[in-house]
Amino acid sequence: YDVTANAKKNYSSRMDSSGRKILEIYGTPINDASTVYGKLACARVVSILLREAGTQVGMHDGVGNLERAMLAWGFTEVAYADMAPGDVIVWHKRFTIENGSIRFTTENNCSGGGDCHVGVYIGYGFSYDNDGKFGFPIRYPIYRVALRFKAAYRAPG
């Protein structure tokens, strides 16, 4: 069950020629006000990839909601060392900056507002997920300085 195969191909074909801005994905805007112009679109990007791969998890703007929907649909948690292409990865922020001070986080819930991030593992230490700074999906290493691994999920089947 490879979430990335046709889904990523179909998804990528909807980008403009520069590959930077998502125009519109299957009738669902990614870079609009509902996602704070791409900054909170990671769950929607993964929702679209999962839909195109044939899952019925629905469309979600929040990582916590997407995570709960995947578990309800039968996704199972897999260990970091056992991840395979197509697994969905959830990260949690390592820290926040408030009034110029760094506050390290210890909570592991995805309560909303950008405290978690989600992407799809594509293999060789990389994932495909939305870049909140630029507001479009991109390939990234799965290790992130500002994010810590929370969980990985594998679709049933």
Disulfide bonds with the S-S distance in Angstrom:
Cys110-Cys116 2.22
